[in-house]
Amino acid sequence: MEAHERVLEWIHSTFDIENVTLQHEDSLPFGQRVWSEDDDDYAIVFFDESSDRVMCSFKEVKPYCFRVDPIVEFAEIYHQ
């Protein structure tokens, strides 16, 4: 599966896709900004090529990224 497909698959399995808006995030590889329809909150989901994993960062914790492991369904916190 391609990196872009992995990012979109993770977004669809994690967020209620009917209540969010996706926006391309040019600053990160295969990045998508996921906006909440209810408020001004967002997450940025992207593909980290060095670890071959989908990563996620949230508006409120910008200096941190969460590495997502879809097999065991947990996130590790990485300070950037």
Secondary structure, DSSP 8 states (H G I E B T S, - for coil): --HHHHHHHHHHHHS-GGGEEEEEETTSTTEEEEEESSSS-EEEEEEETTTTEEEEEEGGGTTEEEEEETTTTEEEEEE-
